[in-house]
Amino acid sequence: MATNSEQHTSIPTTATYSSNGGQASQSPLAGVPQAPKDPMFGLSAAYRADTDPKKVDLGVGAYRDNNAKPWVMPVVKKADEILRQTPDLNHEYLPIAGLNEYLSASQQLVFGEDSPILKDHRVATMQTISGTGALHLGARFLHKFFPESEAKRVYVSSPPYVNHLPILHDARLETGFYPYYTPTTKSLDFENLLSTLETIPRNSIVLLHACAHNPTGVDPTQSQWRQIASVMRERHHLPFFDSAYQGFASGDLDADAWAIRHFASLDFPALLVAQSYAKNFGLYGERTGCLHVVTQEAELAGRIGSQMEKLQRVNISTPPAYGARIASTILNSPALFAEWQSDLKTMSGRIVEMRKALRSLLENGKGGEGKWKHLTEQTGMFCYTGLDPEQVRQLREQWHVYLTGDGRVSVSGLNWGNVRYVAEAFGGVTGKGGRARI
């Protein structure tokens, strides 16, 4: 029961406060402006508010099964059960850097078990709040320690992932762009990409997508990656990889890490990797990731690790434990690791299947062959359809099909229950649709 003093204590609920003279004045926070809604979460909110029974969510940035439901991997359920049955499991703080066995397993997953940089202890690794936290920690680290130059500028792809620029700007880094996508061919703008890497200032930071480029779904070939790496090495650029889809893009963990491992083999003076387990383990809400900083000397890696711990301490103190324990349980068990690889192939295989189905339906109309080939040439969860903002508006308002304004779709939102309807909708707004049997 509250005491008399507690009963008479009140908390101000208005936007004013009392000055020393007893007069009410405006809140010191009254000038805070309304922030715009996040485009992705705003799109999800609009979809949820739609009451049409045929509505389709192609904006969701998370895997959905053939029933449009979140899918918890069977192997994740097994790891979860193992943890819950562990007698000495507790909820104590992790070390600032994170769960040790998780960190070492994550290093091996990205760089390979036999990587020289691991044998020589030339990588500093921190557990982070998923890939977003890894990117932000890396950006804060670079802002503090990257050598002073004309500007501490990070070059990102055009178009960029929706959250790259806000993360970098929040860390007080400037940004520039390198050409990446050609709308007319819906493919990689490779020549202009290389030319830009050759002409931007030496010692620039370049943010790269390891695989399954978001938002376009367009990836360089291994031959093109070799040329990109060669130019960047010659120009002394610092590679900063965003690795959000390893194993999820192709179903092959090693193939999806190929670009990172190739760059690492070239002995860049420094290399950063932001790693996420949101997609490939389905640990979206557990916020499980890592930041890796590769150097040429073990002693330097140790110093970098100490500074990353310092940055981590003032930001989140220590990372969350449960998602890391789930991932670590799987990564460090040969049997569970093999099962995880099978689950990855299930997810990536269904996405490939939906790409083929949508293309087949759209191209069945007269003269339609080849017009939608980019749907199957692109890879990973996301696809740049080539639809313009007006067509996207029509899809939302007339067909109740939701995708981002730039025409990007999340392919995992397609399933056998809605792909025909989506093809009809796309055909309706473009005049390029068929009704193939699949």
Secondary structure, DSSP 4 states (H G I P E B T S, - for coil): ---HHHHT-----SSEEE-TTS-EEE-TTTTPPPPPPPHHHHHHHHHHH---TT-EE---SS-B-TTS-B---HHHHHHHHHHHT-TT---PPPPTT--HHHHHHHHHHHH-TT-HHHHTT-EEEEEEEHHHHHHHHHHHHHHHHSPP-S--EEEEEESPPTTHHHHHHHTT-EEEEEE-EETTTTEE-HHHHHHHHHHSPTT-EEEEESSS-TTT-----HHHHHHHHHHHHHTTPEEEEEE--TTTTTS-HHHHTHHHHHHHHTT-S-EEEEEE-TTTS--TTTTEEEEEEE-S-HHHHHHHHHHHHHHHHHHTSS--SHHHHHHHHHHT-HHHHHHHHHHHHHHHHHHHHHHHHHHHHHHTSTT-TTTTTHHHHS-SSEEE----HHHHHHIIIII-EE--TT-EEEGGG--TTTHHHHHHHHHHHHS-------
